[in-house]
Amino acid sequence: MPLTLRDATVSDLPAITEIYRESVLNGVATYEIVPPSEAEMTTRFATIASHGYPYIVATDAAGTIVGYAYASAFRTRAAYRFLVEDSIYLAPSARGKGAGKMLLVELVRRCTELGFRQMVAVIGGAHPASIAVHRSVGFEDQGLMKATGFKHGRWLDTAIMQLALGDGSTSDPSAGVYPDTLYQG
């Protein structure tokens, strides 16, 4: 599947909202139960983008958005400022065709360039395909939290995976460039 990756824009939010809506209703990658409105997705996008985190979309040859990915704060305490969490969502037509890996590789590249030192994946439903994609990029298993979500009538586990970016923990990151407007203390 030939795909093009680019920065997401506000005009992409109807397609992003629909991809996420399908994931909320039919999947376990997110533990939301009720799909957020386009207005709510716009607010979420604005928050992530305003802090300088990467937010990208994948488009097919016809220009249709078939997936999106972004990095965001794992937690907002200042000591976490060099750690990001990744999120990737795909339209059903793009699943199993390499789009998720392509988005993840680009997200890792961008976060590394920004000076982040660690990326964590919090994988809802401990989804085997998502775990496999993350492993293929070099993420390592950090643990499995049992029965952390209840959705679609069943208990779901959450897998935690981690990837060191750039120098990881081998040097002082204070000279790095990173979106720090989120961290106030």
Order of alpha helices (4+ residues) and beta strands (2+ residues): beta-alpha-alpha-beta-beta-beta-alpha-beta-alpha-beta-beta
